[in-house]
Amino acid sequence: MSVQENRGAGEIGSSPRFRALLTEVERVAPVDSAVLIQGETGTGKEVIAKAIHEASPRRNNRFVALNCAAIPSALLESELFGYEKGAFTGAWAPTRGRFQAADGGTLFLDEIGDMPLELQPKLLRVLQEQEFERLGSAQTVRVNVRVVAATNQDLAELVSKKLFRADLFYRLNVIPICLPPLRERAQDILALTEFFVAKFAARLNRPIDLIPDEVVAALKAHDWPGNIRELQNVIERAVLFSPGSVLRLPLGLKQTVKQPSESAARTLADADREHILETLKQTDWMIGGQDGAANRLGLARTTLIYKMRKLGIEPRRSARARGVGTLTDQQCYAAANC
């Protein structure tokens, strides 16, 4: 399977710029050289690492991943290289590390910039010689592993500050790949949104048939500091809470959006307004109560009334309210302090 055809790679981009990146990845996949993937958090570095593995001759062997920042420094060496019985307190039996687990395949080392300095020479040796010793053992273990590393840090700067070994950096940086942040790939946002909507609609059994233009405009106006991972989470939440078959953005997204222009702000406000209006119509304009619009939107009744007033939505008496002669919601709206 080529990188261009890889389903996982399709999750993180389809624009000409990203397709060009995938072409570059496809060229390096067949060789065994080390790869260093650089990019902000959430840009899809592990997806690219998997795409490299799947397009390589190692595809029939294991892809093993390890986040160097998620493992305490004291345990990272044993996670990578394994240990013998009695090597330390709690080492009850010989255990293989990630390098042995990935023998014949690919080892993905995420957040490589967080690897402790004292462990870096041992990693360098494995990269150069494809051999190491387990903790508590003098016996050399030989492996055949391709290493793909990733970082959201500037390793060259860490080298200049003596926080990362220069020789290890050069050994890892044989083939550098830089992933652009989502804010620089606005062309990908619609395709990504469609992919995630289909994925979560199927998983959550919530049929979504339409993604309105104003929703796409609002998504493109967002700065996406969390990149694709943030977009995925937003779409999952939107699919879950959209009341009908039309995708509606979570109201909370508005609070995290950079509003670069007045038109973008109006677009977001319009999306909020339409979402609230549709929910009010579905609840026959009942704001409070278990079946009311506030409960469906996951808001407090007073918060919804405040938003309605801010967005210029005039309250109406529902059929139920007309039956009992109450104007509680309308009175509350007028006072805006209930």
DAFENKA-V280223 format. One line per field, one symbol per residue. ss: DSSP state (A for helix, B for strand, O for the rest). phi: phi as a letter, one per 40 degrees, with the letter a starting at -180 (. if undefined). A space follows every 50 residues. Layout:
ss->???
phi->???
This chain:
ss->OOOOOOAAAAOOOOOAAAAAAAAAAAAAAOOOOOBBBBOOOOOOAAAAAA AAAAOOOOOOOOBBBBBOOOOOAAAAAAAAAOBOOOOOOOOOOOBOOAAA AOOOOBBBBBOAAAOOAAAAAAAAAAAAAOBBBOBOOOOBBBOOOBBBBB BOOOAAAAAAOOOOOAAAAAAAOOBBBBOOOAAAOOAAAAAAAAAAAAAA AAAAOOOOOBOOAAAAAAAAAOOOOOAAAAAAAAAAAAAAAOOOOBOOOO OOAAAAOOOOOAAAAAAAAAAAAAAAAAAAAAOOOOOOOOOOAAAAAOOO AAAAAAAAAAAOOOOOOOAAAAAAOOOAAAAAAAAOOO
phi->.ccccccccccbiacdccccccccccccdccbccbbcbicdgchcccccc cccccbccdcbcbbbaccccbddcbcccccbgacdgcadgccadbccccc ccdgbbbbbcfccccddcccccccccccbfaabccgbbccbbbbbcbbba abbccccccccgbaccccdcccccbcbbccccccbdcccccccccccccc ccccfbcbbabcdccccccccccfccfcccddccccccccbccbcbcbcc cccdcbccbcacccccccccccccccccccccbfgcccgccccccccgbc dccccccccccgcccbccdccccbgbbdcccccccfbc
